[in-house]
Amino acid sequence: MALVAPLAPIARGSDAGQIVGIASAILNEVWITPAGLPKAHRAVPRERVALADTVQTGKKSQLQVLLLDKSLFTVGANARLTIDRYVYAPATGRSFTASMAKGAFRFMSGRPDRGSNASLRTPIATIGIRGTVVDVVIGADAVAIAKREGGIDRATKGDTYTASLIVLRGPGPLTQGGATPGAISVTAGPGTVTLDRPMLAAYVPAPGAPPIGPFTISRQGLERINALIFPSLAAMRTERDKPKTPKFRFSIGLPLPGLGGGGDENSGTDNPPQRGNGP
């Protein structure tokens, strides 16, 4: 992630929206399309993010948006996000709505206020948030993860453009240190489900379908979600777990098991592991 100290102002049209936060960290290619300008520009660290700006990430890219109330949006690779509504006053609370068109995201609530409310929208679901951490995956990756989850019928067909997988990450009812227990509601089609414990999930397979769940997300499912939201960590893990080519020592004249012979030992060269592409 790239971080720099000074705030980076970007020229905007006269109808630019109110500032809601900053691009606190950027990995690789990230673009911002301001509401008042027709073209996207390459985002820079500490750039202001305004209401109705659309942010989009490229392949193996990542963005973190720090909102004024210290809420944190992490936008994974190949994702698109727009902040639709944001009202914040420490004395009265926060009202916040964001639209996620595609990709994978993590939202972490900021300063707790009694009057705060936040909602996230996917193309086919609305997620109501009460002081917590939530992961969302939209599109083909959501379908692929759902197919391997025990809480979902294998015959369920998901739309590869709009399918939405939502996971509550915490905090839960047994939190310590005064943290407020979190919960989310997932509404789609004719139904609503509530997730009130960490690792509970809901899946909306297609437009008009009710949410499936709640069910407990698998460890494999969580790992895939983490890799989508945090491509930099996924790349590090891939490199770490890559099989290493063993180092051989070649001998001339020394007997191999079951064979005779003799002579002096000579060391051969090491074979370094070949580097592969990241995820």
Secondary structure, DSSP 8 states (H G I E B T S, - for coil): -B--SS-B-----TT---EEEEEEEEES-EEEE-TT-SS-EE--TTBEEETT-EEEE-TT-EEEEEETTS-EEEE-TT-EEEEEEEEEETTTEEEEEEEEEEEEEEEE--S--TT-EEEEE-SS-EEEEESSEEEEEESHHHHHHHTT-TTS-TT----TTT-EEEEEEE--TT--TT----EEEEEETTEEEEE-STTEEEEE-STT---EEEEE--HHHHHHHHHHH-HHHHHHHHHHHS--------BSS---TT------B--------------
